[in-house]
Amino acid sequence: MRLSVVIPAYNEGAFLDATLASLAVQRVAGGVEVIVVDNASTDDTAVVAARYGARVLHEPQRGVCAARQRGTLAARGEIVVSTDADTRFPPGWLARVEARFTDGVVAVAGPCRYADPPWWARIFPPLYFAAIDARYRATGRIGYITATNVAFRREDFPGYDTSLTQGGDEVDFLRRLRRRGHVAWDGGNPVLTSSRRMDQGLAYTVLVSYGYHYALNLAVNRVTGRRVLGAAPAIREQDVRVTRRRRRRWRVGLLTAVGALVLVRRQVTERRGTRAVSARALG
C-alpha cells in the first residue's frame, strides 16, 4: 500500500459523503487506503464511511489529535495523508502529493481554500498562505501547516501530542516533523474545505476560535503537558443554520432601527420647516 488517507470524524455524516466521493476519483500507483476514525459520533458517520469502502476505526477519546493518532498508528501505507471530513480534493491532488516525496523529504504540506467563505475569508487566508509560500521559496522553511492538507512518511511519524487540542495537529506536529527531516511545501496543490468555522463572524473567529481555542490552548496545554483548557465546541451544520438565522434577525433589527431613525428625523425636519414657514407668515 503506497498511501493511507486518515480522516478524523465527529458527527460528520453531512460532509463526509462529498469528501469520500472526491477521494474515490484519485488515482495513485500502488493503491490508496482510506481510514475514517469515528471519534465517538452519534450520527451516521460510520455508515457513510462504510458505504464508500473506507476502513472505519473507533476512537472513544474525544479530540482530533487522539483520532489522528489512532488512524495513523493503524495505517498500512508508506505515506500517511492527513485531511478532514469536510474537505474536497481536486483531481490529481493525491498523485501530486505523492510525487513530491523525493529523497530527504519527510513530509509535504499544502494550502487550503474555503468553500463559500465570508468576505474577509476570501482575502486573509489566501494572503496568509501566499506568505507561507513566499517564505518557503526564499528560505526552504515553512512556519505553518494545515492538518487538512499534509502528508508524511509513516516511518518518520513523530506522533501527535494528544494532550493538545487545536494546534496540536498543526503547529506542534510541524515542530516534531522538522526534527525528522525536510518538510516540503506545495502552494499550488490546495484542497477545498468548509468555511463553517468562520460563520460565527470575524471577531469571534479571531478572538475566540484562534485567539483562545487555538493559540492560548496550544500554549497552556503544551507548557503544562496536560489538557488544562478543553477543545473548542464542534461547529456543525445545525449550528451554522442557527448562526445565520441570528444574523438575519440582527440585520433586520438593525435595518428597522435605522429606518425608524430616518423616519423620525424626516418628521422632525418637516415639523421644523412647517414652524419656520408659520413664523415667517406671522412675522
C-alpha positions as CSV (number, residue, x, y, z in Angstrom):
1,M,0.0,0.0,0.0
2,R,1.5,3.3,-1.1
3,L,-0.8,5.8,0.6
4,S,-3.1,5.9,3.6
5,V,-5.5,8.8,4.0
6,V,-6.5,9.4,7.6
7,I,-9.8,11.3,8.3
8,P,-10.9,12.1,11.9
9,A,-14.6,12.5,12.1
10,Y,-17.0,13.5,14.8
11,N,-20.7,13.7,13.6
12,E,-19.6,14.4,10.0
13,G,-22.2,12.4,8.2
14,A,-23.4,15.5,6.3
15,F,-20.0,16.4,4.9
16,L,-18.2,13.0,4.7
17,D,-20.1,11.9,1.6
18,A,-18.6,14.6,-0.6
19,T,-15.2,14.1,1.0
20,L,-15.1,10.4,0.2
21,A,-16.6,10.9,-3.2
22,S,-13.7,13.2,-4.2
23,L,-11.2,10.8,-2.8
24,A,-12.7,7.9,-4.8
25,V,-11.6,9.5,-8.1
26,Q,-8.0,10.0,-7.0
27,R,-5.6,7.7,-8.9
28,V,-2.2,6.8,-7.4
29,A,0.0,3.9,-8.4
30,G,0.3,1.4,-5.5
31,G,-3.2,1.9,-4.1
32,V,-4.8,4.2,-1.6
33,E,-6.2,3.1,1.8
34,V,-8.9,5.4,3.3
35,I,-9.3,5.4,7.0
36,V,-12.1,7.2,8.8
37,V,-11.7,7.4,12.5
38,D,-15.1,7.7,14.1
39,N,-14.4,9.9,17.2
40,A,-17.5,8.9,19.3
41,S,-20.0,10.2,16.7
42,T,-23.8,10.0,17.4
43,D,-24.8,10.3,13.7
44,D,-24.3,8.1,10.6
45,T,-20.6,9.0,10.2
46,A,-19.5,5.3,10.3
47,V,-22.4,4.2,8.0
48,V,-21.4,6.8,5.3
49,A,-17.7,5.8,5.6
50,A,-18.5,2.1,5.2
51,R,-20.7,2.8,2.2
52,Y,-17.5,4.1,0.4
53,G,-15.5,1.1,1.4
54,A,-13.4,3.1,3.9
55,R,-11.7,1.3,6.8
56,V,-13.6,2.5,9.9
57,L,-11.8,2.8,13.2
58,H,-13.3,3.9,16.5
59,E,-11.6,6.2,18.9
60,P,-13.6,6.9,22.1
61,Q,-11.3,9.6,23.4
62,R,-12.7,12.8,22.0
63,G,-10.2,15.1,20.3
64,V,-8.8,15.5,16.8
65,C,-5.2,14.6,17.9
66,A,-6.3,11.4,19.5
67,A,-8.3,10.5,16.4
68,R,-5.4,11.2,14.0
69,Q,-3.1,9.3,16.3
70,R,-5.4,6.3,16.2
71,G,-5.7,6.4,12.4
72,T,-2.0,6.9,11.7
73,L,-0.9,4.1,14.0
74,A,-3.2,1.7,12.2
75,A,-2.3,2.9,8.7
76,R,-0.6,0.5,6.3
77,G,0.6,2.9,3.7
78,E,4.2,4.1,3.2
79,I,2.9,7.6,3.2
80,V,0.1,8.9,5.5
81,V,-2.1,11.7,4.4
82,S,-3.9,13.8,6.9
83,T,-7.1,15.6,6.0
84,D,-10.6,16.4,7.3
85,A,-14.1,15.1,6.9
86,D,-15.4,18.4,5.5
87,T,-12.8,18.7,2.7
88,R,-12.9,18.0,-1.0
89,F,-9.9,17.5,-3.3
90,P,-9.2,18.4,-7.0
91,P,-8.4,15.5,-9.4
92,G,-4.7,14.6,-9.2
93,W,-4.3,16.0,-5.7
94,L,-3.0,12.8,-4.2
95,A,-0.8,12.0,-7.2
96,R,0.9,15.4,-6.9
97,V,1.3,14.9,-3.1
98,E,3.0,11.5,-3.7
99,A,5.3,12.9,-6.4
100,R,6.8,15.4,-4.0
101,F,8.3,12.7,-1.8
102,T,11.8,12.8,-3.1
103,D,15.0,11.9,-1.1
104,G,15.2,13.7,2.2
105,V,11.6,14.8,2.3
106,V,9.7,13.5,5.3
107,A,6.5,15.5,4.8
108,V,4.7,17.5,2.1
109,A,2.2,20.3,3.0
110,G,-0.1,22.4,1.0
111,P,-2.7,25.2,1.5
112,C,-6.5,25.1,1.8
113,R,-9.2,27.2,0.3
114,Y,-12.6,27.8,1.8
115,A,-16.0,27.0,0.2
116,D,-18.4,29.9,0.2
117,P,-16.5,31.9,2.8
118,P,-17.5,35.3,4.2
119,W,-15.9,38.3,2.5
120,W,-12.9,38.5,4.9
121,A,-12.1,34.8,4.5
122,R,-11.8,35.4,0.7
123,I,-8.9,37.8,1.5
124,F,-6.9,36.9,4.6
125,P,-6.3,33.1,4.3
126,P,-5.1,33.3,0.7
127,L,-2.7,36.1,1.7
128,Y,-1.5,34.1,4.7
129,F,-0.8,31.0,2.5
130,A,0.9,33.3,-0.1
131,A,3.2,34.5,2.7
132,I,4.0,30.9,3.7
133,D,4.7,30.1,0.0
134,A,7.0,33.2,-0.3
135,R,8.9,32.3,2.8
136,Y,9.4,28.7,1.6
137,R,10.7,29.9,-1.7
138,A,13.1,32.2,0.0
139,T,14.3,30.0,2.9
140,G,13.2,26.5,2.3
141,R,11.2,26.5,5.6
142,I,7.6,26.9,6.4
143,G,6.0,28.3,9.6
144,Y,2.6,26.6,9.5
145,I,0.8,23.6,8.1
146,T,-2.9,22.9,7.9
147,A,-3.8,19.4,9.1
148,T,-6.3,19.2,6.2
149,N,-3.5,19.0,3.6
150,V,-0.3,17.4,4.9
151,A,1.3,14.0,4.2
152,F,4.3,12.3,5.8
153,R,6.3,9.1,5.7
154,R,4.9,6.6,8.1
155,E,8.4,5.6,9.2
156,D,9.1,9.2,10.2
157,F,5.8,9.7,12.1
158,P,6.7,11.5,15.3
159,G,3.3,11.1,17.0
160,Y,0.8,13.7,17.9
161,D,0.7,15.2,21.4
162,T,-2.8,14.0,22.4
163,S,-2.8,16.3,25.5
164,L,-3.2,19.2,23.0
165,T,-6.4,20.3,21.3
166,Q,-6.4,22.7,18.3
167,G,-2.9,23.4,17.1
168,G,-1.6,20.0,18.4
169,D,-2.1,18.5,14.9
170,E,-0.6,21.6,13.1
171,V,1.8,23.8,14.9
172,D,3.2,21.2,17.3
173,F,3.1,18.5,14.7
174,L,5.2,20.6,12.3
175,R,7.8,21.2,15.0
176,R,8.0,17.4,15.5
177,L,8.3,16.7,11.8
178,R,11.1,19.1,11.3
179,R,13.2,17.0,13.7
180,R,12.9,14.1,11.3
181,G,13.9,15.9,8.1
182,H,12.8,18.4,5.4
183,V,9.1,19.4,5.2
184,A,8.3,20.5,1.7
185,W,5.6,23.0,0.7
186,D,3.5,22.8,-2.5
187,G,1.5,26.0,-2.7
188,G,-0.1,25.0,-6.0
189,N,-1.9,22.0,-4.6
190,P,-4.8,23.3,-2.4
191,V,-7.8,21.5,-1.1
192,L,-11.3,22.9,-0.6
193,T,-12.6,22.8,3.0
194,S,-15.8,24.0,4.7
195,S,-15.9,27.6,5.9
196,R,-18.4,26.8,8.7
197,R,-15.7,27.6,11.3
198,M,-15.9,31.2,10.2
199,D,-19.7,31.5,10.2
200,Q,-19.6,33.0,13.7
201,G,-18.1,36.2,12.3
202,L,-14.7,37.8,12.0
203,A,-14.4,38.9,15.7
204,Y,-15.4,35.5,17.0
205,T,-13.0,33.7,14.6
206,V,-10.0,35.9,15.5
207,L,-10.6,36.3,19.3
208,V,-12.3,33.1,20.3
209,S,-11.6,30.4,17.7
210,Y,-7.9,31.3,17.0
211,G,-7.1,33.5,20.0
212,Y,-8.5,31.4,22.8
213,H,-9.2,27.9,21.5
214,Y,-6.1,27.8,19.2
215,A,-3.2,30.0,20.4
216,L,-3.9,30.0,24.2
217,N,-4.9,26.3,24.3
218,L,-1.7,25.4,22.5
219,A,0.5,27.4,24.8
220,V,-1.1,26.5,28.1
221,N,-1.6,22.8,27.3
222,R,1.9,22.4,25.9
223,V,3.6,24.1,28.9
224,T,1.6,22.1,31.4
225,G,1.8,18.8,29.5
226,R,-1.9,18.1,30.0
227,R,-5.2,19.3,28.8
228,V,-5.9,22.3,31.1
229,L,-8.1,24.1,28.5
230,G,-10.6,22.0,26.6
231,A,-11.3,21.7,22.9
232,A,-13.4,24.2,21.1
233,P,-17.1,23.3,20.7
234,A,-17.8,21.4,17.5
235,I,-19.4,23.6,14.8
236,R,-22.0,21.6,12.8
237,E,-24.5,22.4,10.1
238,Q,-27.3,23.0,12.6
239,D,-25.1,25.5,14.5
240,V,-24.4,27.2,11.2
241,R,-28.1,27.5,10.4
242,V,-28.8,28.9,13.9
243,T,-26.0,31.5,13.5
244,R,-27.3,32.5,10.1
245,R,-30.8,32.9,11.5
246,R,-29.5,35.1,14.3
247,R,-27.5,37.2,11.8
248,R,-30.6,37.7,9.7
249,R,-32.6,38.7,12.7
250,W,-29.9,41.1,13.8
251,R,-29.7,42.6,10.3
252,V,-33.5,43.0,10.1
253,G,-33.5,44.6,13.6
254,L,-30.7,47.0,12.6
255,L,-32.3,48.0,9.3
256,T,-35.6,48.5,11.2
257,A,-33.9,50.7,13.7
258,V,-32.1,52.7,11.0
259,G,-35.3,53.1,9.1
260,A,-37.1,54.3,12.2
261,L,-34.4,56.8,12.9
262,V,-34.6,58.1,9.3
263,L,-38.3,58.4,9.6
264,V,-38.2,60.3,12.9
265,R,-35.5,62.6,11.6
266,R,-37.6,63.3,8.5
267,Q,-40.6,64.1,10.6
268,V,-38.6,66.4,12.9
269,T,-37.2,68.2,9.8
270,E,-40.7,68.6,8.3
271,R,-42.1,70.0,11.6
272,R,-39.2,72.5,11.9
273,G,-39.9,73.5,8.3
274,T,-43.6,74.0,9.0
275,R,-42.8,76.0,12.1
276,A,-40.4,78.2,10.2
277,V,-42.9,78.9,7.5
278,S,-45.6,79.7,10.1
279,A,-43.2,82.0,11.9
280,R,-42.4,83.9,8.7
281,A,-46.1,84.2,7.9
282,L,-46.9,85.6,11.3
283,G,-43.9,88.0,11.0
